């Protein structure tokens, strides 16, 4: 009702996991070297993943499906800041990458 104040409004979020049923579903990945020259490495992929690299304008500049390697060749990309989106069947992570 208009003008009514709410008192003792509480919400118990103990144990809330934002929809994740398994903590191992979260990707713990590392990109290095960063800044990169020509290529970079990925550490921590659990299974075949999809890699998408976006420029600062949000344009997809590189797409690798079923990626299971460790090195990514970015020699065709110009020096700038990019966002690397790494997805598998359980989770998605976005990392920032600088290419010199």
C-alpha positions in Angstrom: 0.0 0.0 0.0 1.3 3.5 -0.7 2.9 5.1 2.3 3.3 1.8 4.2 6.7 1.0 5.5 8.1 -2.6 5.6 9.7 -3.7 8.8 11.6 -6.9 9.5 12.1 -7.6 5.9 14.8 -10.3 5.6 15.9 -12.9 3.2 18.1 -15.9 4.1 20.5 -16.6 1.3 22.7 -19.1 3.2 24.2 -21.6 0.8 22.9 -19.8 -2.3 25.1 -20.6 -5.3 23.4 -18.6 -8.1 22.2 -21.6 -9.9 25.4 -23.6 -10.0 24.9 -27.1 -8.7 28.6 -28.1 -9.0 31.5 -25.8 -8.1 33.7 -27.6 -10.5 31.6 -26.2 -13.3 33.3 -22.8 -12.8 36.2 -22.5 -15.2 39.5 -21.5 -13.5 41.5 -20.5 -16.5 44.7 -18.5 -17.0 45.7 -16.6 -20.2 49.4 -15.8 -20.5 51.5 -14.0 -21.5 49.4 -10.9 -21.2 50.2 -8.7 -23.0 50.8 -11.1 -25.9 52.8 -10.9 -29.1 51.6 -13.3 -31.8 50.2 -16.0 -29.6 49.0 -16.7 -26.1 48.5 -19.8 -24.0 45.5 -21.0 -22.1 45.8 -23.1 -18.9 43.0 -24.8 -17.1 40.6 -26.0 -19.8 38.7 -29.1 -18.6 37.3 -30.3 -21.9 36.7 -29.2 -25.5 35.8 -25.5 -25.3 34.7 -22.7 -27.6 36.9 -19.6 -27.8 35.6 -16.4 -29.1 37.7 -13.2 -29.3 36.0 -9.9 -29.4 37.5 -6.4 -30.1 36.5 -3.4 -28.0 33.5 -2.7 -30.3 32.1 -6.1 -29.5 32.8 -7.5 -33.0 33.8 -11.2 -33.1 37.3 -11.3 -34.6 38.2 -14.9 -34.0 36.2 -18.1 -33.3 37.6 -21.5 -32.4 35.1 -24.4 -31.9 36.0 -27.6 -30.1 39.3 -26.0 -28.9 41.5 -28.4 -26.9 44.9 -27.0 -27.4 47.0 -24.7 -25.3 48.3 -22.1 -27.8 46.2 -19.6 -29.6 47.6 -17.8 -32.7 46.6 -14.2 -32.7 49.3 -12.9 -35.1 46.5 -11.8 -37.6 45.0 -9.4 -35.0 46.2 -5.8 -34.6 47.6 -4.4 -31.4 44.7 -3.6 -29.1 42.7 -4.8 -26.1 40.4 -7.8 -26.7 38.0 -9.9 -24.7 38.4 -13.7 -24.8 35.2 -15.6 -24.1 35.8 -19.3 -23.2 32.8 -21.6 -22.9 32.2 -25.3 -22.3 29.1 -27.3 -21.5 29.2 -26.1 -17.9 30.4 -22.5 -17.7 31.6 -19.4 -19.5 34.4 -17.0 -18.6 35.5 -13.8 -20.2 39.1 -12.6 -19.9 40.7 -9.4 -21.1 43.7 -9.8 -23.4 46.1 -7.2 -24.6 47.9 -7.8 -27.9 51.0 -5.7 -28.6 
